[in-house]
Amino acid sequence: MSETFEGGRVTARYDAPEKEALTATLDFHRATIKWKLDGLSFEQATRPMTPTDTKLLGILKHLAYVERWWFQDNFLGRDCTYPWSESGDMEADFKIFPGETIESIVALYDAECEESRRIVEAASLDDVAARARRTGGHPTLRWIMLHMIEEVARHNGHADILRELIDGRTGA
């Protein structure tokens, strides 16, 4: 049994095998972050809401690159590009640049998530990342999936607060 929430978000089946449960849980949180943008104008989605310039659309853009970083770069060992690669600005993945739109950043996020799903589908949870972390260890795909659930869920908490500040809308 699973549950369906506002925005068409579906939880994992209660009796799902581990890989299916991890994938469904991550997909639930991926859908939640996109749902937080539902109905907002570009101005609302890009309004700086904190002293550090945090904005809802910036969080989604950041999460697109987090998907790329963990699944393509670290797990598969691909050489990937990032917004900070040329500028050296390590916060560039949170910034919205001229010409970017809600639609273009949602499309980027969707594409990165879809590639992550293909990678997960083709691998075992026990497979280890091609690249070692700074600590020298090679995380398993299981660890990466758990970390991504944590990462997206944490940013969903930020998004909850930002959305409430923008227009009062709340909901998990």
Solvent accessible surface area in square Angstrom, and as a share of the most:
residue,aa,sasa,rsa
1,M,154,0.69
2,S,41,0.26
3,E,78,0.35
4,T,98,0.57
5,F,81,0.34
6,E,112,0.50
7,G,54,0.52
8,G,55,0.53
9,R,4,0.01
10,V,74,0.43
11,T,34,0.20
12,A,17,0.13
13,R,102,0.37
14,Y,143,0.54
15,D,104,0.54
16,A,17,0.13
17,P,83,0.52
18,E,86,0.38
19,K,57,0.24
20,E,74,0.33
21,A,30,0.23
22,L,20,0.10
23,T,33,0.19
24,A,25,0.19
25,T,43,0.25
26,L,1,0.00
27,D,41,0.21
28,F,30,0.12
29,H,37,0.17
30,R,8,0.03
31,A,35,0.27
32,T,6,0.03
33,I,3,0.01
34,K,65,0.28
35,W,20,0.07
36,K,5,0.02
37,L,11,0.05
38,D,79,0.41
39,G,76,0.73
40,L,17,0.08
41,S,57,0.37
42,F,94,0.39
43,E,100,0.45
44,Q,45,0.20
45,A,0,0.00
46,T,22,0.13
47,R,79,0.29
48,P,76,0.48
49,M,40,0.18
50,T,50,0.29
51,P,146,0.92
52,T,115,0.67
53,D,67,0.35
54,T,35,0.20
55,K,19,0.08
56,L,3,0.02
57,L,0,0.00
58,G,1,0.01
59,I,2,0.01
60,L,0,0.00
61,K,3,0.01
62,H,25,0.11
63,L,0,0.00
64,A,0,0.00
65,Y,26,0.10
66,V,15,0.09
67,E,0,0.00
68,R,40,0.15
69,W,85,0.30
70,W,13,0.05
71,F,0,0.00
72,Q,18,0.08
73,D,10,0.05
74,N,5,0.02
75,F,15,0.06
76,L,75,0.37
77,G,23,0.22
78,R,98,0.36
79,D,133,0.69
80,C,29,0.17
81,T,100,0.58
82,Y,23,0.09
83,P,32,0.20
84,W,50,0.18
85,S,68,0.44
86,E,174,0.78
87,S,78,0.51
88,G,55,0.53
89,D,47,0.24
90,M,128,0.57
91,E,99,0.44
92,A,2,0.02
93,D,7,0.04
94,F,58,0.24
95,K,75,0.32
96,I,35,0.18
97,F,89,0.37
98,P,134,0.84
99,G,76,0.73
100,E,45,0.20
101,T,56,0.33
102,I,28,0.14
103,E,125,0.56
104,S,52,0.34
105,I,3,0.02
106,V,36,0.21
107,A,59,0.45
108,L,42,0.21
109,Y,1,0.00
110,D,57,0.30
111,A,59,0.45
112,E,12,0.05
113,C,3,0.02
114,E,75,0.33
115,E,28,0.13
116,S,0,0.00
117,R,77,0.28
118,R,132,0.48
119,I,12,0.06
120,V,6,0.04
121,E,138,0.62
122,A,93,0.72
123,A,16,0.12
124,S,54,0.35
125,L,13,0.07
126,D,92,0.48
127,D,59,0.31
128,V,88,0.51
129,A,2,0.01
130,A,60,0.47
131,R,78,0.28
132,A,48,0.37
133,R,50,0.18
134,R,213,0.78
135,T,130,0.76
136,G,52,0.50
137,G,36,0.35
138,H,90,0.40
139,P,16,0.10
140,T,41,0.24
141,L,0,0.00
142,R,70,0.26
143,W,113,0.40
144,I,0,0.00
145,M,2,0.01
146,L,93,0.46
147,H,42,0.19
148,M,0,0.00
149,I,27,0.13
150,E,103,0.46
151,E,15,0.07
152,V,0,0.00
153,A,34,0.27
154,R,126,0.46
155,H,11,0.05
156,N,9,0.05
157,G,32,0.31
158,H,73,0.33
159,A,0,0.00
160,D,45,0.23
161,I,107,0.54
162,L,6,0.03
163,R,9,0.03
164,E,90,0.40
165,L,108,0.54
166,I,20,0.10
167,D,69,0.36
168,G,47,0.46
169,R,63,0.23
170,T,84,0.49
171,G,34,0.33
172,A,88,0.68
